[in-house]
Amino acid sequence: MREFTETTMRTARTGNITIENREHITVTGVADIDSFNENEIMVRTDDGRLTVFGQGLHIARLDLEQGQLTVDGLIGGVEYTDVLEKQPAQGLFSKLFR
């Protein structure tokens, strides 16, 4: 009799950032959210940590299975702060939904 084991494989996703009129940003390749408030959202992506700066920021949509994040508010800027090694997500939402 054969034994089957379930494995979870994370495939590499393409990371893109689209900003529309400095009021709407869409990020793909999102692994998790590390922290967020009205002025800063720290995102763990497949390409490293990404920080979105602005005013009145709020997460309009978050789909970690698809790796997509949409934020509304006044976008002041974005910055990659480091490059992540391929490791399991340990951000805020991963901890909440264990």
N, CA, C and O atoms as a Tinker XYZ file with bonds, in Angstrom:
   392  protein
     1  N      0.834000   -1.179000    0.000000    73     2
     2  CA     0.000000    0.000000    0.000000    64     1     3
     3  C      0.883000    1.248000    0.000000    63     2     4     5
     4  O      1.863000    1.325000    0.740000    81     3
     5  N      0.529000    2.212000   -0.828000    73     3     6
     6  CA     1.306000    3.436000   -0.932000    64     5     7
     7  C      0.888000    4.442000    0.122000    63     6     8     9
     8  O     -0.288000    4.558000    0.468000    81     7
     9  N      1.874000    5.165000    0.623000    73     7    10
    10  CA     1.589000    6.260000    1.554000    64     9    11
    11  C      1.740000    7.576000    0.815000    63    10    12    13
    12  O      2.687000    7.774000    0.054000    81    11
    13  N      0.810000    8.455000    1.044000    73    11    14
    14  CA     0.876000    9.774000    0.439000    64    13    15
    15  C      1.076000   10.800000    1.541000    63    14    16    17
    16  O      0.406000   10.767000    2.573000    81    15
    17  N      1.993000   11.692000    1.308000    73    15    18
    18  CA     2.204000   12.783000    2.254000    64    17    19
    19  C      1.897000   14.090000    1.556000    63    18    20    21
    20  O      2.176000   14.264000    0.370000    81    19
    21  N      1.332000   14.984000    2.295000    73    19    22
    22  CA     0.997000   16.284000    1.746000    64    21    23
    23  C      2.179000   17.221000    1.930000    63    22    24    25
    24  O      2.714000   17.348000    3.031000    81    23
    25  N      2.576000   17.864000    0.871000    73    23    26
    26  CA     3.647000   18.850000    0.951000    64    25    27
    27  C      3.132000   20.168000    0.394000    63    26    28    29
    28  O      2.317000   20.201000   -0.528000    81    27
    29  N      3.610000   21.209000    0.954000    73    27    30
    30  CA     3.252000   22.539000    0.478000    64    29    31
    31  C      4.470000   23.135000   -0.201000    63    30    32    33
    32  O      5.542000   23.253000    0.393000    81    31
    33  N      4.283000   23.504000   -1.450000    73    31    34
    34  CA     5.373000   24.108000   -2.191000    64    33    35
    35  C      4.961000   25.529000   -2.552000    63    34    36    37
    36  O      3.854000   25.776000   -3.031000    81    35
    37  N      5.849000   26.416000   -2.317000    73    35    38
    38  CA     5.593000   27.803000   -2.659000    64    37    39
    39  C      6.300000   28.102000   -3.970000    63    38    40    41
    40  O      7.518000   27.959000   -4.077000    81    39
    41  N      5.543000   28.509000   -4.945000    73    39    42
    42  CA     6.127000   28.819000   -6.236000    64    41    43
    43  C      6.525000   30.285000   -6.278000    63    42    44    45
    44  O      5.927000   31.132000   -5.614000    81    43
    45  N      7.521000   30.553000   -7.052000    73    43    46
    46  CA     7.965000   31.943000   -7.201000    64    45    47
    47  C      6.893000   32.736000   -7.937000    63    46    48    49
    48  O      6.381000   32.297000   -8.967000    81    47
    49  N      6.564000   33.890000   -7.409000    73    47    50
    50  CA     5.577000   34.753000   -8.032000    64    49    51
    51  C      6.287000   35.985000   -8.561000    63    50    52    53
    52  O      7.350000   36.374000   -8.078000    81    51
    53  N      5.687000   36.568000   -9.539000    73    51    54
    54  CA     6.233000   37.794000  -10.091000    64    53    55
    55  C      5.825000   38.959000   -9.205000    63    54    56    57
    56  O      4.651000   39.115000   -8.871000    81    55
    57  N      6.793000   39.770000   -8.828000    73    55    58
    58  CA     6.514000   40.931000   -8.002000    64    57    59
    59  C      6.382000   42.182000   -8.852000    63    58    60    61
    60  O      7.309000   42.559000   -9.569000    81    59
    61  N      5.227000   42.819000   -8.768000    73    59    62
    62  CA     4.972000   44.064000   -9.490000    64    61    63
    63  C      4.381000   45.083000   -8.539000    63    62    64    65
    64  O      3.688000   44.739000   -7.582000    81    63
    65  N      4.670000   46.357000   -8.822000    73    63    66
    66  CA     4.090000   47.459000   -8.065000    64    65    67
    67  C      3.448000   48.407000   -9.066000    63    66    68    69
    68  O      4.092000   48.857000  -10.014000    81    67
    69  N      2.167000   48.704000   -8.844000    73    67    70
    70  CA     1.459000   49.644000   -9.705000    64    69    71
    71  C      0.853000   50.723000   -8.827000    63    70    72    73
    72  O      0.089000   50.431000   -7.907000    81    71
    73  N      1.198000   51.979000   -9.118000    73    71    74
    74  CA     0.649000   53.111000   -8.381000    64    73    75
    75  C     -0.208000   53.923000   -9.344000    63    74    76    77
    76  O      0.236000   54.296000  -10.429000    81    75
    77  N     -1.449000   54.192000   -8.926000    73    75    78
    78  CA    -2.370000   54.966000   -9.752000    64    77    79
    79  C     -2.686000   56.289000   -9.064000    63    78    80    81
    80  O     -3.288000   56.310000   -7.991000    81    79
    81  N     -2.281000   57.385000   -9.685000    73    79    82
    82  CA    -2.577000   58.736000   -9.207000    64    81    83
    83  C     -2.185000   58.977000   -7.746000    63    82    84    85
    84  O     -2.799000   59.804000   -7.071000    81    83
    85  N     -1.187000   58.277000   -7.265000    73    83    86
    86  CA    -0.714000   58.392000   -5.881000    64    85    87
    87  C     -1.816000   58.145000   -4.852000    63    86    88    89
    88  O     -1.669000   58.531000   -3.692000    81    87
    89  N     -2.917000   57.509000   -5.257000    73    87    90
    90  CA    -4.031000   57.243000   -4.347000    64    89    91
    91  C     -4.332000   55.755000   -4.202000    63    90    92    93
    92  O     -5.147000   55.369000   -3.365000    81    91
    93  N     -3.695000   54.930000   -4.995000    73    91    94
    94  CA    -4.022000   53.502000   -5.039000    64    93    95
    95  C     -2.752000   52.748000   -5.450000    63    94    96    97
    96  O     -2.141000   53.073000   -6.469000    81    95
    97  N     -2.358000   51.754000   -4.670000    73    95    98
    98  CA    -1.179000   50.956000   -5.020000    64    97    99
    99  C     -1.552000   49.476000   -4.963000    63    98   100   101
   100  O     -2.230000   49.025000   -4.040000    81    99
   101  N     -1.099000   48.740000   -5.960000    73    99   102
   102  CA    -1.284000   47.297000   -6.006000    64   101   103
   103  C      0.092000   46.648000   -6.045000    63   102   104   105
   104  O      0.938000   47.019000   -6.859000    81   103
   105  N      0.312000   45.679000   -5.163000    73   103   106
   106  CA     1.587000   44.970000   -5.082000    64   105   107
   107  C      1.313000   43.487000   -5.270000    63   106   108   109
   108  O      0.400000   42.942000   -4.650000    81   107
   109  N      2.097000   42.828000   -6.121000    73   107   110
   110  CA     2.009000   41.381000   -6.274000    64   109   111
   111  C      3.308000   40.756000   -5.780000    63   110   112   113
   112  O      4.321000   41.441000   -5.639000    81   111
   113  N      3.273000   39.462000   -5.521000    73   111   114
   114  CA     4.433000   38.783000   -4.951000    64   113   115
   115  C      4.488000   38.946000   -3.443000    63   114   116   117
   116  O      5.555000   38.813000   -2.844000    81   115
   117  N      3.340000   39.234000   -2.818000    73   115   118
   118  CA     3.258000   39.484000   -1.377000    64   117   119
   119  C      3.197000   38.161000   -0.622000    63   118   120   121
   120  O      2.379000   37.295000   -0.933000    81   119
   121  N      4.073000   38.012000    0.378000    73   119   122
   122  CA     4.080000   36.817000    1.227000    64   121   123
   123  C      3.336000   37.071000    2.530000    63   122   124   125
   124  O      2.666000   36.173000    3.040000    81   123
   125  N      3.442000   38.294000    3.086000    73   123   126
   126  CA     2.796000   38.603000    4.361000    64   125   127
   127  C      2.904000   40.091000    4.640000    63   126   128   129
   128  O      3.636000   40.814000    3.964000    81   127
   129  N      2.159000   40.541000    5.650000    73   127   130
   130  CA     2.233000   41.914000    6.141000    64   129   131
   131  C      2.928000   41.869000    7.502000    63   130   132   133
   132  O      2.475000   41.165000    8.405000    81   131
   133  N      4.020000   42.612000    7.655000    73   131   134
   134  CA     4.731000   42.640000    8.933000    64   133   135
   135  C      4.087000   43.612000    9.910000    63   134   136   137
   136  O      3.933000   43.291000   11.088000    81   135
   137  N      3.706000   44.801000    9.434000    73   135   138
   138  CA     3.029000   45.779000   10.289000    64   137   139
   139  C      2.351000   46.806000    9.398000    63   138   140   141
   140  O      2.687000   46.963000    8.225000    81   139
   141  N      1.380000   47.504000    9.992000    73   139   142
   142  CA     0.712000   48.550000    9.229000    64   141   143
   143  C      0.063000   49.557000   10.163000    63   142   144   145
   144  O     -0.355000   49.229000   11.274000    81   143
   145  N     -0.010000   50.790000    9.684000    73   143   146
   146  CA    -0.780000   51.852000   10.317000    64   145   147
   147  C     -1.153000   52.834000    9.211000    63   146   148   149
   148  O     -0.931000   52.547000    8.034000    81   147
   149  N     -1.710000   53.975000    9.567000    73   147   150
   150  CA    -2.190000   54.919000    8.556000    64   149   151
   151  C     -1.076000   55.580000    7.753000    63   150   152   153
   152  O     -1.330000   56.150000    6.692000    81   151
   153  N      0.167000   55.507000    8.256000    73   151   154
   154  CA     1.273000   56.185000    7.585000    64   153   155
   155  C      2.311000   55.255000    6.969000    63   154   156   157
   156  O      3.161000   55.704000    6.200000    81   155
   157  N      2.254000   53.958000    7.297000    73   155   158
   158  CA     3.301000   53.048000    6.831000    64   157   159
   159  C      2.783000   51.612000    6.845000    63   158   160   161
   160  O      2.165000   51.169000    7.813000    81   159
   161  N      3.046000   50.898000    5.759000    73   159   162
   162  CA     2.705000   49.483000    5.677000    64   161   163
   163  C      3.973000   48.732000    5.301000    63   162   164   165
   164  O      4.568000   48.995000    4.255000    81   163
   165  N      4.388000   47.797000    6.153000    73   163   166
   166  CA     5.587000   47.001000    5.891000    64   165   167
   167  C      5.156000   45.639000    5.380000    63   166   168   169
   168  O      4.452000   44.895000    6.063000    81   167
   169  N      5.589000   45.326000    4.166000    73   167   170
   170  CA     5.147000   44.145000    3.445000    64   169   171
   171  C      6.330000   43.225000    3.196000    63   170   172   173
   172  O      7.403000   43.677000    2.796000    81   171
   173  N      6.134000   41.939000    3.434000    73   171   174
   174  CA     7.149000   40.955000    3.099000    64   173   175
   175  C      6.800000   40.408000    1.710000    63   174   176   177
   176  O      5.742000   39.808000    1.520000    81   175
   177  N      7.695000   40.620000    0.746000    73   175   178
   178  CA     7.455000   40.152000   -0.615000    64   177   179
   179  C      8.488000   39.093000   -0.981000    63   178   180   181
   180  O      9.441000   38.848000   -0.241000    81   179
   181  N      8.279000   38.480000   -2.124000    73   179   182
   182  CA     9.239000   37.500000   -2.606000    64   181   183
   183  C     10.579000   38.137000   -2.964000    63   182   184   185
   184  O     11.589000   37.439000   -3.063000    81   183
   185  N     10.597000   39.459000   -3.158000    73   183   186
   186  CA    11.816000   40.184000   -3.517000    64   185   187
   187  C     12.460000   40.916000   -2.354000    63   186   188   189
   188  O     13.503000   41.544000   -2.535000    81   187
   189  N     11.873000   40.853000   -1.167000    73   187   190
   190  CA    12.410000   41.544000    0.004000    64   189   191
   191  C     11.324000   42.302000    0.725000    63   190   192   193
   192  O     10.153000   42.245000    0.351000    81   191
   193  N     11.724000   43.014000    1.766000    73   191   194
   194  CA    10.753000   43.815000    2.523000    64   193   195
   195  C     10.482000   45.113000    1.777000    63   194   196   197
   196  O     11.394000   45.809000    1.333000    81   195
   197  N      9.202000   45.410000    1.659000    73   195   198
   198  CA     8.771000   46.614000    0.971000    64   197   199
   199  C      7.996000   47.463000    1.961000    63   198   200   201
   200  O      7.109000   46.966000    2.655000    81   199
   201  N      8.330000   48.743000    2.025000    73   199   202
   202  CA     7.601000   49.665000    2.886000    64   201   203
   203  C      6.877000   50.670000    2.006000    63   202   204   205
   204  O      7.472000   51.289000    1.124000    81   203
   205  N      5.584000   50.822000    2.260000    73   203   206
   206  CA     4.766000   51.818000    1.566000    64   205   207
   207  C      4.532000   52.949000    2.562000    63   206   208   209
   208  O      4.021000   52.722000    3.659000    81   207
   209  N      4.908000   54.168000    2.175000    73   207   210
   210  CA     4.745000   55.346000    3.017000    64   209   211
   211  C      3.608000   56.197000    2.481000    63   210   212   213
   212  O      3.354000   56.211000    1.277000    81   211
   213  N      2.921000   56.908000    3.372000    73   211   214
   214  CA     1.881000   57.811000    2.911000    64   213   215
   215  C      1.035000   58.334000    4.051000    63   214   216   217
   216  O      1.457000   58.343000    5.207000    81   215
   217  N     -0.170000   58.772000    3.707000    73   215   218
   218  CA    -1.113000   59.301000    4.685000    64   217   219
   219  C     -2.476000   58.668000    4.449000    63   218   220   221
   220  O     -2.894000   58.480000    3.306000    81   219
   221  N     -3.158000   58.344000    5.526000    73   219   222
   222  CA    -4.484000   57.753000    5.418000    64   221   223
   223  C     -4.495000   56.416000    4.706000    63   222   224   225
   224  O     -5.463000   56.088000    4.020000    81   223
   225  N     -3.431000   55.637000    4.858000    73   223   226
   226  CA    -3.327000   54.351000    4.171000    64   225   227
   227  C     -4.244000   53.324000    4.818000    63   226   228   229
   228  O     -4.338000   53.245000    6.043000    81   227
   229  N     -4.909000   52.548000    3.998000    73   227   230
   230  CA    -5.651000   51.409000    4.525000    64   229   231
   231  C     -5.615000   50.276000    3.502000    63   230   232   233
   232  O     -5.614000   50.497000    2.291000    81   231
   233  N     -5.584000   49.068000    4.032000    73   231   234
   234  CA    -5.511000   47.879000    3.189000    64   233   235
   235  C     -6.903000   47.603000    2.643000    63   234   236   237
   236  O     -7.814000   47.237000    3.386000    81   235
   237  N     -7.055000   47.780000    1.346000    73   235   238
   238  CA    -8.349000   47.566000    0.705000    64   237   239
   239  C     -8.558000   46.092000    0.371000    63   238   240   241
   240  O     -9.682000   45.593000    0.418000    81   239
   241  N     -7.459000   45.394000    0.030000    73   239   242
   242  CA    -7.565000   43.986000   -0.335000    64   241   243
   243  C     -6.239000   43.303000   -0.023000    63   242   244   245
   244  O     -5.167000   43.833000   -0.316000    81   243
   245  N     -6.331000   42.114000    0.581000    73   243   246
   246  CA    -5.152000   41.309000    0.848000    64   245   247
   247  C     -5.503000   39.861000    0.552000    63   246   248   249
   248  O     -6.407000   39.294000    1.166000    81   247
   249  N     -4.782000   39.263000   -0.395000    73   247   250
   250  CA    -4.976000   37.866000   -0.753000    64   249   251
   251  C     -3.602000   37.203000   -0.732000    63   250   252   253
   252  O     -2.859000   37.276000   -1.711000    81   251
   253  N     -3.266000   36.556000    0.383000    73   251   254
   254  CA    -1.943000   35.953000    0.526000    64   253   255
   255  C     -1.786000   34.715000   -0.348000    63   254   256   257
   256  O     -0.670000   34.387000   -0.754000    81   255
   257  N     -2.873000   34.027000   -0.642000    73   255   258
   258  CA    -2.776000   32.860000   -1.532000    64   257   259
   259  C     -2.350000   33.283000   -2.926000    63   258   260   261
   260  O     -1.547000   32.602000   -3.564000    81   259
   261  N     -2.882000   34.402000   -3.404000    73   259   262
   262  CA    -2.519000   34.918000   -4.724000    64   261   263
   263  C     -1.338000   35.885000   -4.660000    63   262   264   265
   264  O     -0.789000   36.267000   -5.693000    81   263
   265  N     -0.946000   36.283000   -3.440000    73   263   266
   266  CA     0.180000   37.195000   -3.279000    64   265   267
   267  C     -0.129000   38.613000   -3.710000    63   266   268   269
   268  O      0.736000   39.293000   -4.261000    81   267
   269  N     -1.369000   39.078000   -3.465000    73   267   270
   270  CA    -1.776000   40.398000   -3.921000    64   269   271
   271  C     -2.201000   41.289000   -2.760000    63   270   272   273
   272  O     -2.866000   40.843000   -1.825000    81   271
   273  N     -1.806000   42.543000   -2.839000    73   271   274
   274  CA    -2.151000   43.555000   -1.845000    64   273   275
   275  C     -2.590000   44.810000   -2.574000    63   274   276   277
   276  O     -1.950000   45.238000   -3.535000    81   275
   277  N     -3.688000   45.402000   -2.109000    73   275   278
   278  CA    -4.149000   46.681000   -2.638000    64   277   279
   279  C     -4.312000   47.633000   -1.459000    63   278   280   281
   280  O     -4.938000   47.296000   -0.454000    81   279
   281  N     -3.738000   48.830000   -1.596000    73   279   282
   282  CA    -3.781000   49.843000   -0.539000    64   281   283
   283  C     -4.344000   51.126000   -1.136000    63   282   284   285
   284  O     -3.974000   51.527000   -2.239000    81   283
   285  N     -5.243000   51.763000   -0.391000    73   283   286
   286  CA    -5.785000   53.061000   -0.772000    64   285   287
   287  C     -5.277000   54.114000    0.211000    63   286   288   289
   288  O     -4.986000   53.803000    1.366000    81   287
   289  N     -5.173000   55.349000   -0.249000    73   287   290
   290  CA    -4.697000   56.462000    0.561000    64   289   291
   291  C     -3.753000   57.315000   -0.259000    63   290   292   293
   292  O     -3.570000   57.067000   -1.451000    81   291
   293  N     -3.160000   58.303000    0.353000    73   291   294
   294  CA    -2.185000   59.149000   -0.348000    64   293   295
   295  C     -0.825000   58.474000   -0.270000    63   294   296   297
   296  O     -0.226000   58.404000    0.803000    81   295
   297  N     -0.334000   57.979000   -1.398000    73   295   298
   298  CA     0.933000   57.250000   -1.457000    64   297   299
   299  C      2.068000   58.266000   -1.532000    63   298   300   301
   300  O      2.132000   59.070000   -2.462000    81   299
   301  N      2.967000   58.224000   -0.543000    73   299   302
   302  CA     4.108000   59.134000   -0.504000    64   301   303
   303  C      5.359000   58.521000   -1.108000    63   302   304   305
   304  O      6.217000   59.236000   -1.625000    81   303
   305  N      5.469000   57.188000   -1.045000    73   303   306
   306  CA     6.635000   56.523000   -1.603000    64   305   307
   307  C      6.671000   55.058000   -1.228000    63   306   308   309
   308  O      5.911000   54.592000   -0.379000    81   307
   309  N      7.568000   54.344000   -1.876000    73   307   310
   310  CA     7.802000   52.937000   -1.575000    64   309   311
   311  C      9.305000   52.707000   -1.516000    63   310   312   313
   312  O     10.082000   53.378000   -2.195000    81   311
   313  N      9.698000   51.741000   -0.686000    73   311   314
   314  CA    11.126000   51.469000   -0.534000    64   313   315
   315  C     11.341000   50.003000   -0.187000    63   314   316   317
   316  O     10.689000   49.467000    0.709000    81   315
   317  N     12.261000   49.359000   -0.902000    73   315   318
   318  CA    12.720000   48.032000   -0.509000    64   317   319
   319  C     13.818000   48.226000    0.523000    63   318   320   321
   320  O     14.760000   48.982000    0.285000    81   319
   321  N     13.714000   47.554000    1.674000    73   319   322
   322  CA    14.682000   47.762000    2.743000    64   321   323
   323  C     15.680000   46.632000    2.884000    63   322   324   325
   324  O     16.734000   46.828000    3.489000    81   323
   325  N     15.392000   45.462000    2.351000    73   323   326
   326  CA    16.352000   44.365000    2.346000    64   325   327
   327  C     15.874000   43.282000    1.398000    63   326   328   329
   328  O     14.758000   43.339000    0.881000    81   327
   329  N     16.723000   42.302000    1.178000    73   327   330
   330  CA    16.372000   41.159000    0.351000    64   329   331
   331  C     16.179000   39.973000    1.269000    63   330   332   333
   332  O     17.047000   39.662000    2.085000    81   331
   333  N     15.046000   39.312000    1.139000    73   331   334
   334  CA    14.739000   38.163000    1.986000    64   333   335
   335  C     15.307000   36.884000    1.391000    63   334   336   337
   336  O     15.324000   36.705000    0.173000    81   335
   337  N     15.768000   36.009000    2.254000    73   335   338
   338  CA    16.086000   34.666000    1.826000    64   337   339
   339  C     14.778000   33.918000    1.757000    63   338   340   341
   340  O     13.823000   34.283000    2.442000    81   339
   341  N     14.712000   32.883000    0.949000    73   339   342
   342  CA    13.488000   32.099000    0.855000    64   341   343
   343  C     13.280000   31.376000    2.178000    63   342   344   345
   344  O     14.012000   30.443000    2.510000    81   343
   345  N     12.270000   31.817000    2.933000    73   343   346
   346  CA    11.988000   31.255000    4.243000    64   345   347
   347  C     10.488000   31.321000    4.484000    63   346   348   349
   348  O      9.795000   32.086000    3.812000    81   347
   349  N      9.976000   30.549000    5.414000    73   347   350
   350  CA     8.547000   30.605000    5.701000    64   349   351
   351  C      8.151000   31.982000    6.209000    63   350   352   353
   352  O      8.914000   32.637000    6.919000    81   351
   353  N      6.956000   32.412000    5.841000    73   351   354
   354  CA     6.461000   33.709000    6.288000    64   353   355
   355  C      6.237000   33.708000    7.791000    63   354   356   357
   356  O      5.676000   32.759000    8.339000    81   355
   357  N      6.676000   34.771000    8.460000    73   355   358
   358  CA     6.510000   34.900000    9.904000    64   357   359
   359  C      5.907000   36.248000   10.258000    63   358   360   361
   360  O      6.130000   36.756000   11.357000    81   359
   361  N      5.150000   36.831000    9.348000    73   359   362
   362  CA     4.583000   38.148000    9.579000    64   361   363
   363  C      3.323000   38.101000   10.427000    63   362   364   365
   364  O      2.931000   37.054000   10.942000    81   363
   365  N      2.718000   39.233000   10.551000    73   363   366
   366  CA     1.557000   39.430000   11.407000    64   365   367
   367  C      0.406000   38.497000   11.050000    63   366   368   369
   368  O     -0.145000   37.836000   11.929000    81   367
   369  N      0.039000   38.436000    9.782000    73   367   370
   370  CA    -1.111000   37.631000    9.392000    64   369   371
   371  C     -0.804000   36.134000    9.460000    63   370   372   373
   372  O     -1.701000   35.345000    9.758000    81   371
   373  N      0.414000   35.732000    9.197000    73   371   374
   374  CA     0.781000   34.316000    9.338000    64   373   375
   375  C      0.661000   33.863000   10.776000    63   374   376   377
   376  O      0.229000   32.741000   11.038000    81   375
   377  N      1.037000   34.719000   11.712000    73   375   378
   378  CA     0.960000   34.379000   13.129000    64   377   379
   379  C     -0.492000   34.287000   13.603000    63   378   380   381
   380  O     -0.824000   33.437000   14.429000    81   379
   381  N     -1.351000   35.157000   13.082000    73   379   382
   382  CA    -2.752000   35.168000   13.484000    64   381   383
   383  C     -3.516000   33.949000   13.004000    63   382   384   385
   384  O     -4.413000   33.465000   13.695000    81   383
   385  N     -3.168000   33.446000   11.825000    73   383   386
   386  CA    -3.950000   32.373000   11.212000    64   385   387
   387  C     -3.256000   31.026000   11.233000    63   386   388   389
   388  O     -3.405000   30.248000   10.291000    81   387
   389  N     -2.506000   30.731000   12.274000    73   387   390
   390  CA    -1.870000   29.419000   12.399000    64   389   391
   391  C     -2.841000   28.391000   12.861000    63   390   392
   392  O     -2.477000   27.227000   13.022000    81   391
